[in-house]
Amino acid sequence: MEQLLEKYYRPKLPHIWCPGCGNGIVTAAIVRAIDKLGLDQDKTTIVSGIGCSSRASGYLNFDTLHTAHGRALPFATGIKLAKPDHKVLVITGDGDATAIGGNHFIHAARRNIDLTVIVYNNNIYGMTGGQYSPLTPQMARATTAPYGNIDRAFDLSELAKGAGATFVARSTTYHAKQLAELVAKGIAHEGFAVVEALTGCPISYGRQNKLSKPAALLAWQRDHTVPVEAAARLKPEQLAGKIKIGVLHQETAPEYSAEYGKVIKQAMGGRS
């Protein structure tokens, strides 16, 4: 890890994340995936929105862009269209991606533009005081839902799949090795790839939901997930309360920036 720290991290550590936060594990998984694929750091751009997770871009030694709340995907789309040979990764949180940025999320998926989106899902708005997000489980507590959240939560992976994402995967900080492998597969996939990373927030979420100890959050991830391959062999009653992890969806479809390039070429009278 020391070699990866020296190569991929800026000398801005220590980070701002709370003790026990899982965001460092997710960020390390992204770095391991990049290293495994041998990506050119000068042709890899990392874009983030606003939130605890989105601070990760500031620690990484790439061309990075820390954008407005919920707007990481429009910025990333512009970068990909201007630099189609670059790998563009988007780091975002559950509130940033599915509330403020929800509209951008579904339309980026619909277009199938070649971006890899890693959603740090800690089930809450951690940075701004612990308000509930679209991914806060039903009846979980938040500062804006002190008696329990009555909204039904999005299933992020199903939302991405339904909107047109051509690669969808999910893992957790407990399954750190698998998480890195899934991020690598998402980056290698040509098209809109979403990797949902379940991560623990012991302070803003845990304290309100009897999961304030980081070890308890990791144990919860271990006990409430099941590999998608194993899930296929289980009965519905055995799957109740379980979250599937692994590659949940993958298909091929025309990639947006390549199709856009064809339109530009046609408009130029066939000249490149």
Salt bridges, closest charged atoms under 4 A:
ASP85 OD2 - LYS43 NZ 3.41
ASP96 OD1 - HIS69 ND1 2.75
ASP114 OD2 - LYS80 NZ 3.38
ASP155 OD1 - ARG170 NH2 2.96
GLU196 OE1 - ARG170 NE 2.98
ASP223 OD1 - ARG222 NE 2.82
GLU251 OE2 - HIS249 NE2 2.95
GLU259 OE2 - LYS262 NZ 3.10
